[in-house]
Protein backbone atom coordinates (compact mmCIF):
# COMPACT_ATOMS: atom_id res chain seq x y z
CA UNK A 1 0.00 0.00 0.00
CA UNK A 2 1.26 3.48 -0.86
CA UNK A 3 2.49 5.73 1.98
CA UNK A 4 1.75 8.87 -0.04
CA UNK A 5 -1.61 9.60 1.56
CA UNK A 6 -2.61 12.24 4.06
CA UNK A 7 -5.25 9.73 5.20
CA UNK A 8 -4.55 6.00 5.17
CA UNK A 9 -8.21 4.98 5.20
CA UNK A 10 -11.02 6.05 2.84
CA UNK A 11 -13.58 5.82 5.66
CA UNK A 12 -15.49 9.10 5.90
CA UNK A 13 -13.15 10.88 3.50
CA UNK A 14 -15.82 12.00 1.03
CA UNK A 15 -18.09 13.51 3.68
CA UNK A 16 -15.13 15.22 5.34
CA UNK A 17 -14.14 16.76 2.02
CA UNK A 18 -17.69 17.94 1.36
CA UNK A 19 -18.01 19.48 4.83
CA UNK A 20 -14.70 21.24 4.30
CA UNK A 21 -15.74 22.68 0.94
CA UNK A 22 -19.03 24.12 2.20
CA UNK A 23 -17.46 25.52 5.38
CA UNK A 24 -15.93 28.48 3.55
CA UNK A 25 -19.07 29.50 1.63
CA UNK A 26 -22.26 30.27 3.61
CA UNK A 27 -24.52 30.04 0.55
CA UNK A 28 -23.72 26.35 0.10
CA UNK A 29 -25.58 23.64 1.99
CA UNK A 30 -24.98 19.91 2.35
CA UNK A 31 -27.43 17.02 2.32
CA UNK A 32 -24.89 14.71 3.93
CA UNK A 33 -26.99 11.54 3.71
CA UNK A 34 -27.11 11.87 -0.09
CA UNK A 35 -23.79 13.70 -0.51
CA UNK A 36 -25.53 16.55 -2.33
CA UNK A 37 -24.04 20.05 -2.14
CA UNK A 38 -26.42 22.74 -3.35
CA UNK A 39 -26.52 26.52 -3.70
CA UNK A 40 -29.19 27.91 -1.37
CA UNK A 41 -29.07 31.24 -3.24
CA UNK A 42 -29.85 29.76 -6.68
CA UNK A 43 -32.78 31.27 -8.60
CA UNK A 44 -35.49 28.73 -9.38
CA UNK A 45 -36.61 30.93 -12.30
CA UNK A 46 -33.42 29.81 -14.08
CA UNK A 47 -32.52 26.41 -15.49
CA UNK A 48 -30.86 24.26 -12.80
CA UNK A 49 -27.64 22.56 -13.84
CA UNK A 50 -26.47 19.55 -11.83
CA UNK A 51 -23.36 17.42 -12.19
CA UNK A 52 -21.50 14.82 -10.19
CA UNK A 53 -19.79 11.48 -10.23
CA UNK A 54 -17.28 9.47 -8.27
CA UNK A 55 -15.13 11.20 -5.68
CA UNK A 56 -11.36 11.20 -5.78
CA UNK A 57 -10.67 14.59 -7.34
CA UNK A 58 -11.44 17.27 -4.73
CA UNK A 59 -14.44 15.96 -5.00
CA UNK A 60 -14.40 17.89 -8.26
CA UNK A 61 -17.94 18.97 -9.07
CA UNK A 62 -18.63 20.44 -5.65
CA UNK A 63 -16.04 23.12 -6.40
CA UNK A 64 -18.25 24.36 -9.24
CA UNK A 65 -21.46 24.89 -7.27
CA UNK A 66 -22.36 28.58 -7.25
CA UNK A 67 -23.65 31.51 -9.28
CA UNK A 68 -23.59 30.99 -13.06
CA UNK A 69 -22.35 27.42 -12.64
CA UNK A 70 -23.91 24.40 -10.92
CA UNK A 71 -27.01 24.64 -8.78
CA UNK A 72 -26.03 21.35 -7.15
CA UNK A 73 -23.52 18.50 -7.27
CA UNK A 74 -23.78 14.92 -6.12
CA UNK A 75 -20.85 12.72 -5.13
CA UNK A 76 -20.38 8.98 -5.06
CA UNK A 77 -17.70 6.99 -3.28
CA UNK A 78 -14.08 7.19 -4.41
CA UNK A 79 -14.14 6.36 -8.14
CA UNK A 80 -17.75 5.12 -7.96
CA UNK A 81 -20.89 6.75 -9.35
CA UNK A 82 -23.50 8.20 -6.99
CA UNK A 83 -26.69 6.16 -6.76
CA UNK A 84 -29.92 6.97 -8.57
CA UNK A 85 -31.48 7.90 -5.21
CA UNK A 86 -28.71 10.42 -4.51
CA UNK A 87 -29.09 12.03 -7.93
CA UNK A 88 -32.87 12.37 -7.60
CA UNK A 89 -32.27 14.01 -4.21
CA UNK A 90 -30.02 16.55 -5.96
CA UNK A 91 -32.72 17.33 -8.54
CA UNK A 92 -35.25 17.84 -5.76
CA UNK A 93 -32.87 20.03 -3.73
CA UNK A 94 -32.82 22.67 -6.51
CA UNK A 95 -36.19 22.55 -8.31
CA UNK A 96 -36.50 24.83 -11.32
CA UNK A 97 -39.50 26.44 -12.97
CA UNK A 98 -37.80 26.03 -16.37
CA UNK A 99 -36.20 22.62 -15.98
CA UNK A 100 -33.05 20.78 -14.94
CA UNK A 101 -30.09 19.54 -16.96
CA UNK A 102 -27.82 16.77 -15.69
CA UNK A 103 -24.34 17.19 -17.21
CA UNK A 104 -22.10 14.15 -16.76
CA UNK A 105 -18.94 12.54 -18.05
CA UNK A 106 -19.07 9.39 -20.15
CA UNK A 107 -18.50 6.59 -17.66
CA UNK A 108 -20.71 3.51 -17.50
CA UNK A 109 -21.88 3.91 -13.89
CA UNK A 110 -22.60 7.62 -14.30
CA UNK A 111 -24.52 7.08 -17.55
CA UNK A 112 -26.58 4.32 -15.93
CA UNK A 113 -27.41 6.05 -12.66
CA UNK A 114 -27.91 9.57 -14.02
CA UNK A 115 -30.03 8.13 -16.85
CA UNK A 116 -32.27 6.30 -14.38
CA UNK A 117 -32.45 9.38 -12.15
CA UNK A 118 -33.47 11.46 -15.16
CA UNK A 119 -36.36 9.07 -15.84
CA UNK A 120 -37.45 9.08 -12.19
CA UNK A 121 -37.23 12.89 -11.93
CA UNK A 122 -39.38 13.30 -15.04
CA UNK A 123 -41.89 10.80 -13.62
CA UNK A 124 -42.09 12.98 -10.51
CA UNK A 125 -42.94 16.07 -12.54
CA UNK A 126 -39.49 17.61 -13.05
CA UNK A 127 -38.58 18.67 -16.60
CA UNK A 128 -35.19 16.99 -16.74
CA UNK A 129 -32.60 16.26 -19.46
CA UNK A 130 -29.11 14.73 -19.67
CA UNK A 131 -25.95 15.78 -21.52
CA UNK A 132 -23.04 13.31 -21.64
CA UNK A 133 -19.58 14.78 -22.21
CA UNK A 134 -16.98 12.63 -23.97
CA UNK A 135 -14.06 14.94 -24.74
CA UNK A 136 -11.09 12.59 -24.40
CA UNK A 137 -9.25 12.94 -27.71
CA UNK A 138 -6.78 10.17 -26.82
CA UNK A 139 -9.41 7.46 -27.24
CA UNK A 140 -9.81 8.18 -30.95
CA UNK A 141 -12.44 9.69 -33.18
CA UNK A 142 -15.10 7.03 -32.69
CA UNK A 143 -13.85 5.77 -29.34
CA UNK A 144 -14.36 2.28 -28.03
CA UNK A 145 -17.70 0.52 -27.58
CA UNK A 146 -18.74 3.04 -24.93
CA UNK A 147 -17.17 6.05 -26.66
CA UNK A 148 -14.77 8.68 -25.39
CA UNK A 149 -14.31 9.32 -21.69
CA UNK A 150 -15.22 12.63 -20.14
CA UNK A 151 -12.28 14.67 -18.87
CA UNK A 152 -11.59 18.35 -18.12
CA UNK A 153 -13.54 19.49 -21.16
CA UNK A 154 -16.69 19.20 -19.09
CA UNK A 155 -15.63 22.23 -17.04
CA UNK A 156 -15.90 24.44 -20.11
CA UNK A 157 -19.31 22.98 -20.90
CA UNK A 158 -20.51 23.71 -17.35
CA UNK A 159 -19.25 27.29 -17.49
CA UNK A 160 -20.89 28.09 -20.81
CA UNK A 161 -24.17 26.48 -19.77
CA UNK A 162 -24.06 28.10 -16.34
CA UNK A 163 -23.62 31.54 -17.89
CA UNK A 164 -26.54 30.95 -20.25
CA UNK A 165 -28.74 29.69 -17.41
CA UNK A 166 -27.77 32.65 -15.22
CA UNK A 167 -28.71 35.03 -18.03
CA UNK A 168 -32.21 33.55 -18.06
CA UNK A 169 -31.90 31.24 -21.08
CA UNK A 170 -34.67 28.79 -21.81
CA UNK A 171 -34.27 25.05 -21.19
CA UNK A 172 -33.95 24.43 -24.93
CA UNK A 173 -31.37 27.20 -25.39
CA UNK A 174 -29.19 26.10 -22.47
CA UNK A 175 -29.45 22.43 -23.48
CA UNK A 176 -28.67 23.06 -27.16
CA UNK A 177 -25.70 25.25 -26.24
CA UNK A 178 -24.34 22.54 -23.94
CA UNK A 179 -24.69 19.84 -26.58
CA UNK A 180 -23.04 22.01 -29.26
CA UNK A 181 -20.15 22.99 -27.00
CA UNK A 182 -19.59 19.44 -25.73
CA UNK A 183 -19.39 18.12 -29.29
CA UNK A 184 -16.68 20.61 -30.27
CA UNK A 185 -14.29 20.42 -27.32
CA UNK A 186 -11.50 17.91 -26.80
CA UNK A 187 -9.04 17.33 -23.99
CA UNK A 188 -6.37 14.83 -23.03
CA UNK A 189 -5.07 13.66 -19.66
CA UNK A 190 -1.45 13.06 -18.71
CA UNK A 191 0.03 11.69 -15.50
CA UNK A 192 3.48 10.99 -14.12
CA UNK A 193 2.33 8.12 -11.91
CA UNK A 194 -0.69 5.91 -11.37
CA UNK A 195 -3.38 6.65 -8.83
CA UNK A 196 -3.23 5.34 -5.26
CA UNK A 197 -6.55 4.84 -3.51
CA UNK A 198 -6.30 4.99 0.31
CA UNK A 199 -6.85 1.60 1.92
CA UNK A 200 -6.20 -0.39 -1.24
CA UNK A 201 -3.12 -2.40 -2.04
CA UNK A 202 -1.18 -1.54 -5.19
CA UNK A 203 -1.18 -3.88 -8.17
DAFEN-V536155 format. One record per residue. N is the residue number from 1. SS is DSSP state (2 for helix, 1 for strand, 0 for the rest). PHI is phi in whole degrees, 0 to 359 (* if undefined). OMEGA is omega as a letter, one per 30 degrees, with the letter a starting at -180 (NA if undefined). Layout:
N/SS/PHI/OMEGA, N/SS/PHI/OMEGA
This chain:
1/0/*/a, 2/0/294/l, 3/0/256/a, 4/0/271/a, 5/0/266/l, 6/0/285/l, 7/0/236/a, 8/0/271/l, 9/0/231/l, 10/0/280/a, 11/0/300/l, 12/0/75/a, 13/2/298/a, 14/2/297/a, 15/2/295/l, 16/2/297/l, 17/2/297/a, 18/2/294/l, 19/2/297/l, 20/2/294/a, 21/2/294/a, 22/2/282/a, 23/2/296/a, 24/0/273/a, 25/0/231/a, 26/0/299/a, 27/0/283/l, 28/1/269/l, 29/1/228/a, 30/1/236/l, 31/1/268/a, 32/0/293/a, 33/0/298/a, 34/0/254/a, 35/0/55/l, 36/1/252/l, 37/1/255/a, 38/1/223/a, 39/1/270/a, 40/0/288/a, 41/0/261/a, 42/0/295/a, 43/0/258/a, 44/0/291/l, 45/0/283/l, 46/0/260/l, 47/0/298/l, 48/1/268/l, 49/1/248/a, 50/1/231/l, 51/1/220/l, 52/1/165/a, 53/1/158/l, 54/1/291/l, 55/1/275/a, 56/0/135/l, 57/0/229/l, 58/0/106/f, 59/0/298/a, 60/2/304/a, 61/2/294/l, 62/2/298/l, 63/2/291/a, 64/2/252/l, 65/1/277/a, 66/0/160/a, 67/0/302/l, 68/0/61/l, 69/0/221/a, 70/1/276/l, 71/0/279/l, 72/1/201/l, 73/1/227/l, 74/1/224/a, 75/1/245/l, 76/1/266/l, 77/1/290/l, 78/1/297/a, 79/0/57/l, 80/0/219/a, 81/0/299/l, 82/0/294/a, 83/0/282/l, 84/2/301/l, 85/2/300/l, 86/2/298/a, 87/2/292/l, 88/2/298/l, 89/2/298/l, 90/2/294/l, 91/2/300/a, 92/2/282/l, 93/2/285/a, 94/0/228/a, 95/0/297/a, 96/0/233/l, 97/0/289/a, 98/0/265/a, 99/0/139/a, 100/1/234/l, 101/1/238/l, 102/1/267/a, 103/1/246/a, 104/1/228/l, 105/1/265/a, 106/0/277/l, 107/0/233/a, 108/2/305/a, 109/2/297/l, 110/2/296/a, 111/2/300/a, 112/2/294/a, 113/2/288/l, 114/2/291/l, 115/2/296/l, 116/2/295/l, 117/2/296/l, 118/2/300/l, 119/2/296/a, 120/2/294/a, 121/2/297/l, 122/2/295/l, 123/2/294/l, 124/0/268/l, 125/0/100/l, 126/0/275/l, 127/0/270/a, 128/1/236/l, 129/1/223/a, 130/1/232/l, 131/1/238/l, 132/1/252/a, 133/1/265/l, 134/0/226/a, 135/0/258/a, 136/1/288/a, 137/2/289/a, 138/2/289/a, 139/2/283/a, 140/0/111/a, 141/0/300/a, 142/0/264/l, 143/0/73/l, 144/0/274/a, 145/0/301/a, 146/0/265/l, 147/0/89/a, 148/0/292/l, 149/0/285/l, 150/0/266/l, 151/0/232/a, 152/0/291/l, 153/2/301/a, 154/2/298/a, 155/2/298/l, 156/2/297/l, 157/2/298/l, 158/2/298/a, 159/2/292/l, 160/2/295/l, 161/2/293/l, 162/2/298/l, 163/2/295/l, 164/2/293/l, 165/2/294/l, 166/2/295/l, 167/0/275/l, 168/0/93/a, 169/0/299/l, 170/0/287/l, 171/2/301/l, 172/2/297/a, 173/2/295/a, 174/2/293/l, 175/2/296/a, 176/2/297/l, 177/2/296/l, 178/2/297/l, 179/2/297/a, 180/2/299/a, 181/2/293/a, 182/2/295/a, 183/0/279/a, 184/0/243/a, 185/0/243/l, 186/0/230/l, 187/1/211/l, 188/0/216/a, 189/0/257/l, 190/0/222/l, 191/0/215/l, 192/0/264/a, 193/0/202/l, 194/0/276/a, 195/0/281/l, 196/0/245/l, 197/0/264/l, 198/0/306/l, 199/0/88/l, 200/0/250/l, 201/0/282/l, 202/0/281/l, 203/0/250/NA
